[in-house]
Amino acid sequence: MKSMMIFGAVVGFVLGVGSSLAGGCTSSTTFWHATVTALVGGVLARWWGQMWYTGLADAVEQQRRARAQAVSESKKTAKV
């Protein structure tokens, strides 16, 4: 999750700098906007990464359960 947060912060910082420079802001205002945008980008990327990881873990667990159930059903069929 740390890498997702760092990536989001870097993207946010670049977007903040770019939008402030495009708006003609001073350097101190540009840095302030970039810092806030980096914070927001990092937090959002961390949240999205957690949601993605949770969904991935749930999908893997669901596949594992389906395989285990299929194996147990095939063993019951073979015994009958």
Steps between C-alpha positions, in 0.01 A plus 500: 500500500795730558591497133142583400497796738834627373386464139177689574693775677742542210217512247312746720807722537559506125134578434502774764811662357369474146161646575645782711753594235230489234293733719788746534546467877807617688764249605391488865136446399608237249689312770202524739258367236740220406543399865127481567442314174777253591336434837160442343648285222693287748198440722275417204758265349539323836121459529472373144791261553336356811172450313682335212701271729192401699312415181793299369534306826125428502512373142794270575324367812180441303691304235672296770165412658351408162790268423481339844126447459549349154761259635279396792204444266710290264617285795138446607404403144792259473398323824140444391 
